[in-house]
Amino acid sequence: MLDFVREERLLQPRLGTRKLHSLLNLNAHLRMGRDRLFDLLRAHRQLVPRKRSYHKTTHSHHRFRCHPNLLKAGPEQVVPKAPEQLWVADITYLPTHQGSAYLSLITDAFSRKIVGYHVHDTLQTEAVIQAMHKALKGRQYSGKLVHHSDRGIQYCSTSYQQLHAKHGIRCSMTDGYDCYQNALAERVNGILKTELLLARPKDLAEARKMVDQSVQIYNTRRPHLALKYKTPDAVHRAFQ
């Protein structure tokens, strides 16, 4: 059992006990109750402590146009019933040994799959928009799509809004700078940084390689409680 845990954590070093237990259920040769697994990992000092960090990347006081929050309860509320009906976007700080870097993410709110991402060394809109280009390029479904983000200047900029208009995407934004109104995007950022991106990359090139590997693991190997312990990729593909 401990060998199984150590092997899985070579790819996912901070994978929690509940998710490890869900993976055990897929293994016909290993069986153990969840409470017993907690006791085993605690006895061998294999429980994962929580980590929290914060670095502001949002400038929400600007002259550009903002949009109403379509995720708030009410007659206009958007609740996704399938993949690619609602995407959430965010930017997170990703330090390297040679300076600052940033990670822009686009996540599907239904499947939790990261559908677009880009690592960049500035907060310019042209860099942030690359994640959206990647998401649109890989889009698998047609139909109405809502893009939700904070009120960062990049998302409110003319070029980002023109991209929405070109692809018929409806825009939704938080009411001012409130991370709880973009909780899913913040949560995905946190998973990548606290579970997978544990070592500080040497430079931008290494950061991009590490993010590529981490997103692949997150999408295809990490089970989600909200998805009944399925992976984001499996849920996304189930609707094809």
C-alpha positions in Angstrom: 0.0 0.0 0.0 2.8 2.4 0.9 4.6 1.5 -2.3 1.4 2.4 -4.3 1.2 5.7 -2.5 4.8 6.6 -3.1 4.6 5.6 -6.8 1.5 7.8 -7.4 3.1 10.7 -5.5 6.1 10.6 -7.9 3.7 12.3 -10.3 1.4 14.0 -7.8 3.6 14.8 -4.8 0.8 16.4 -2.8 -2.1 14.2 -3.7 -4.5 14.0 -0.7 -5.6 10.8 1.1 -9.2 10.9 -0.2 -8.1 11.0 -3.8 -5.5 8.3 -3.2 -8.3 6.2 -1.7 -10.4 6.7 -4.9 -7.4 5.5 -7.0 -7.1 2.4 -4.8 -10.7 1.5 -5.8 -9.4 1.1 -9.4 -6.8 -1.4 -8.3 -8.1 -4.9 -7.9 -5.1 -6.0 -5.8 -5.3 -3.3 -3.2 -8.2 -2.8 -0.8 -8.3 -0.6 2.3 -11.0 1.5 4.0 -10.5 5.3 3.9 -10.1 5.7 7.7 -7.5 2.9 7.8 -5.6 4.6 5.0 -5.6 7.9 6.9 -4.2 6.0 9.9 -1.6 4.3 7.8 -0.3 7.5 6.2 -0.4 9.3 9.5 1.7 6.6 11.1 4.3 6.9 8.3 4.2 10.7 8.1 2.7 10.6 4.7 -0.2 13.0 5.2 0.0 16.2 3.2 -0.1 19.5 5.1 -2.0 22.4 3.6 -0.2 25.3 2.0 -1.4 28.8 1.3 0.2 31.6 -0.6 -1.0 34.9 -2.2 0.4 37.3 -4.8 -1.8 39.9 -6.3 -1.9 39.9 -10.2 -5.2 41.8 -10.7 -5.5 45.6 -11.4 -9.2 46.2 -11.3 -9.2 50.0 -11.2 -9.1 51.1 -14.8 -11.1 52.9 -17.6 -12.2 49.8 -19.5 -15.7 48.4 -19.5 -16.7 45.7 -17.0 -19.6 43.2 -17.3 -22.1 41.9 -14.8 -21.5 38.7 -12.8 -23.6 36.0 -14.5 -22.6 33.4 -11.8 -24.5 35.1 -9.0 -27.9 33.8 -8.0 -30.8 35.3 -9.9 -32.7 35.1 -13.2 -29.6 35.7 -15.3 -27.5 33.1 -13.4 -25.5 30.7 -15.7 -25.2 27.1 -14.4 -23.4 24.8 -16.9 -25.0 21.5 -17.8 -22.2 20.2 -20.0 -18.6 21.1 -21.0 -17.8 24.3 -22.8 -20.8 26.3 -21.6 -18.9 28.2 -19.0 -15.1 28.9 -18.9 -13.5 30.6 -15.9 -10.2 32.5 -16.3 -7.5 33.7 -13.9 -3.8 34.6 -13.7 -1.5 33.4 -11.0 2.1 34.3 -10.0 4.8 31.7 -10.8 8.2 32.8 -9.6 11.4 31.5 -11.2 15.1 31.8 -10.1 15.6 34.4 -12.8 12.6 36.6 -12.1 8.8 36.7 -12.1 6.6 34.6 -14.4 2.8 34.3 -14.6 0.4 31.5 -15.5 -2.8 32.3 -17.3 -5.5 29.6 -17.1 -8.8 28.9 -18.8 -10.8 26.2 -17.0 -14.1 24.5 -18.0 -16.5 25.0 -15.1 -18.4 21.8 -15.7 -15.6 19.3 -16.3 -12.9 21.2 -14.3 -10.6 20.6 -17.3 -7.9 23.2 -18.0 -8.7 23.9 -21.7 -6.2 26.7 -22.2 -3.0 28.0 -20.5 0.1 30.1 -21.1 3.2 30.9 -19.1 4.5 34.4 -19.6 6.9 36.9 -18.1 4.7 40.1 -18.3 1.1 41.0 -17.4 0.5 42.5 -20.8 -2.8 41.6 -22.4 -1.1 40.1 -25.5 0.5 37.5 -23.2 -2.6 36.7 -21.2 -4.7 36.3 -24.3 -2.6 33.4 -25.5 -4.4 31.1 -23.0 -7.7 32.0 -24.6 -6.4 31.4 -28.1 -5.3 27.9 -27.0 -8.7 27.2 -25.4 -10.6 28.3 -28.5 -8.3 26.2 -30.8 -9.1 23.1 -28.8 -12.8 23.7 -28.4 -14.8 20.6 -29.1 -18.4 21.6 -28.8 -20.6 24.3 -30.4 -23.3 26.3 -28.6 -23.4 29.3 -26.2 -20.3 29.9 -24.1 -19.8 32.3 -21.2 -16.3 33.5 -20.1 -16.1 34.5 -16.4 -13.1 36.3 -14.9 -12.2 39.0 -12.4 -12.2 42.6 -13.5 -8.5 42.6 -14.3 -7.4 45.1 -16.9 -6.3 42.3 -19.3 -9.8 40.8 -19.4 -11.5 44.1 -19.8 -9.2 45.3 -22.5 -10.4 46.1 -26.0 -8.4 43.2 -27.6 -9.7 40.6 -25.2 -13.3 41.8 -25.6 -12.9 41.8 -29.4 -11.9 38.1 -29.2 -15.2 37.4 -27.3 -17.2 39.3 -29.9 -15.5 37.4 -32.7 -16.4 34.0 -31.3 -19.8 35.0 -29.9 -18.8 34.5 -26.3 -20.8 36.2 -23.5 -18.7 37.9 -20.8 -19.2 37.7 -17.1 -17.1 39.3 -14.4 -16.8 39.5 -10.6 -18.2 42.5 -8.7 -14.9 44.3 -8.1 -11.9 42.4 -6.8 -13.4 39.5 -4.9 -11.6 36.2 -5.3 -14.6 34.3 -3.9 -16.6 35.3 -7.0 -14.1 33.5 -9.1 -13.6 30.6 -6.7 -13.3 27.8 -9.2 -10.5 29.5 -11.2 -8.7 30.3 -7.9 -9.1 26.7 -6.8 -7.5 25.3 -10.0 -4.6 27.7 -9.6 -4.1 26.6 -6.1 -4.2 22.9 -7.0 -1.4 23.4 -9.6 0.8 25.4 -7.3 0.3 23.5 -4.0 0.2 20.0 -5.4 2.2 19.9 -8.6 4.4 22.9 -9.2 6.4 22.4 -6.0 9.9 23.2 -7.2 10.9 26.7 -8.4 11.8 26.6 -12.1 15.2 28.0 -13.2 13.7 30.2 -15.9 10.7 30.9 -18.2 11.5 27.9 -20.5 11.7 25.5 -17.6 8.5 26.9 -16.1 6.7 26.2 -19.3 7.9 22.6 -19.4 6.8 22.1 -15.7 3.4 23.6 -16.4 2.9 21.4 -19.5 3.6 18.3 -17.3 1.5 19.5 -14.4 -1.6 20.4 -16.6 -1.3 17.0 -18.2 -1.3 15.2 -14.8 -4.1 17.4 -13.5 -6.3 16.8 -16.5 -5.8 13.1 -17.0 -4.7 11.6 -13.6 -6.0 13.7 -10.7 -9.4 12.6 -9.5 -11.8 15.3 -8.3 -14.3 15.1 -5.4 -16.7 17.3 -7.3 -16.6 14.9 -10.3 -17.2 11.9 -8.1 -13.5 11.1 -8.3 -13.3 11.1 -12.0 -10.7 13.1 -13.9 -11.5 16.3 -15.7 -10.5 14.8 -19.1 -12.8 11.8 -18.6 -15.7 14.0 -17.7 -15.0 16.3 -20.7 -14.7 13.5 -23.2 -17.9 11.8 -21.9 -20.0 14.3 -23.7 -18.4 13.8 -27.2 
